[in-house]
Amino acid sequence: MSMAKKNDKSNQMRKNVEAATRPMPPAVNRALVSLFAPVAGTIIILVVINNLFGAVDNTLAQSSMLLGGFGIISWFMGSAWYGAKGMGMRGGRPMFAGSGFAFMGWVALLVMRVAFSDIPGFTNGRLGSDFVYLLLFEAFAVQIWTFGFFFRSVADWRGPLTAAFSSGTLFGVIAYLTFLESFELTGLAFGYFLLWGLFYGLVRLRTGSILGIVVTQAMQSLTAWQLLLPNLIPPLQFNSLYTAMGIVYAIFIWRLWPKEESDYRV
């Protein structure tokens, strides 16, 4: 190992020790802060931007600022408390394991998408910009808050399994309200997004990494909803799709359910 690599490793170890010994608020306070601070901070940022530059009319730009605010605030606060690895920024085997689990959901959604809903055509050539948005905002920004900052705070307070379900529920609510693929606000649609979030929450719990599910989520949304254009008339055509995918996600959740405490990867 070269001297530069040794120095880098020593510096990283020193930073990890400092992060571990840094005094922090009580666990319950951290959990509450991790839930509300990204929302409150983002609202303040949006109000300032609107006052300085005027309201933004573009829906995609509004979503980018909203989700980006959640991610940025969660990144800085979570890094100060837990470090990058503490929020699931782990590569190597944990990342590939997370990718493998999430890949099953991706394939299942593509199959159900073709089987249960009409596909009137294909994308108009904006795959590059669509993927950047999906990767940075709908995937990374949302997951660094839900499965990074919030997951770790709740895990310290109430335990890893509660953290998986709490963060999965938060992910599902955000996805239901803000994601581009949320075409209808119905009970079945909410159940689909909630089970999707719980599935990812258990993947985070079992692997300890969000990197794999971040990339897979972006690819899943790109291929199932941006490449294969949805027929939104009538929107209720997705009921069968949501029902079928809900059953699939429930099976994945059952199979990923940790059998013993050693299965946890916080």
C-alpha positions, 0 to 999 in steps of 0.5 A, spaced: 500 500 500 502 506 498 504 512 503 498 516 500 493 510 501 495 509 508 494 517 509 488 517 506 486 511 510 488 514 517 485 520 516 478 516 514 479 512 521 480 519 525 474 522 522 470 516 524 473 516 531 471 523 531 464 522 529 463 516 534 465 520 540 462 527 538 456 529 543 449 528 540 442 530 542 438 524 545 436 519 541 428 521 541 430 528 539 435 526 533 429 522 531 424 528 531 429 532 528 431 528 522 423 527 521 421 535 521 428 539 520 428 537 512 421 539 511 422 545 515 428 547 512 426 546 505 420 550 506 424 556 509 429 555 503 423 555 498 420 562 501 427 565 500 427 563 493 420 565 491 421 572 495 428 573 491 426 571 484 419 570 484 415 563 484 417 558 479 411 555 475 415 549 472 412 543 476 419 539 475 423 545 477 418 545 483 419 538 485 427 538 484 427 544 489 423 541 494 426 534 493 433 537 493 432 541 499 430 535 503 436 531 500 441 537 502 439 538 509 439 531 510 446 530 508 449 535 512 445 534 518 446 526 517 453 527 516 455 531 522 451 526 526 453 519 523 458 520 517 457 518 510 457 510 512 452 511 518 447 513 513 448 507 508 453 510 503 457 503 503 459 500 497 462 494 495 458 487 497 453 491 501 451 496 495 451 489 490 447 486 495 442 492 495 442 492 488 440 485 487 434 485 492 432 491 488 433 488 481 427 483 483 422 489 484 425 492 478 424 486 473 417 484 477 414 491 475 416 491 468 413 485 467 406 487 471 407 494 467 406 490 460 401 485 463 396 490 466 396 497 463 396 499 456 403 502 453 401 507 447 408 509 445 415 510 447 419 516 450 420 522 446 428 522 447 429 525 453 431 519 457 438 522 459 435 528 462 429 524 465 434 519 468 438 525 471 432 528 475 430 521 477 437 519 480 439 525 483 432 527 486 427 522 486 432 517 488 438 519 492 435 526 495 429 522 498 433 516 500 438 520 503 433 523 508 428 517 509 433 511 509 439 515 511 438 520 516 431 518 518 433 511 518 439 511 522 436 516 527 430 512 529 434 506 529 438 509 535 432 510 538 427 505 537 431 499 534 433 497 526 426 494 525 422 500 527 427 504 523 426 500 517 418 500 517 418 508 519 423 510 513 419 505 508 413 509 510 416 516 510 419 514 503 412 511 501 408 517 503 413 522 499 413 518 493 405 518 493 405 525 493 411 527 489 414 522 484 413 523 477 410 516 476 404 518 481 398 519 477 392 518 481 391 519 488 387 513 490 387 508 496 390 502 491 396 507 489 398 509 496 398 502 498 403 500 492 407 506 494 407 504 501 409 497 500 415 499 495 417 503 501 417 498 506 421 493 501 426 498 500 426 499 508 428 492 509 433 492 503 436 497 507 436 494 514 439 487 511 444 490 507 446 497 510 447 500 504 442 505 500 447 506 494 444 500 490 437 501 491 438 509 489 441 507 482 436 501 481 430 505 483 432 511 478 433 505 472 426 502 475 422 509 474 426 510 467 424 504 464 417 502 467 414 510 466 419 514 462 421 509 457 414 506 456 409 512 456 403 511 460 396 511 458 393 516 463 386 515 460 382 512 464 387 512 470 383 507 474 387 502 469 393 502 474 388 498 479 390 491 477 398 493 476 398 496 483 394 490 486 399 485 483 405 489 485 403 490 492 402 482 492 409 482 489 412 487 494 409 483 500 412 477 498 419 480 498 418 483 504 416 476 507 422 473 504 427 479 507 424 479 514 430 478 518 430 472 522 435 474 528 438 480 530 445 478 526 441 480 520 441 487 521 446 492 518 445 499 520 
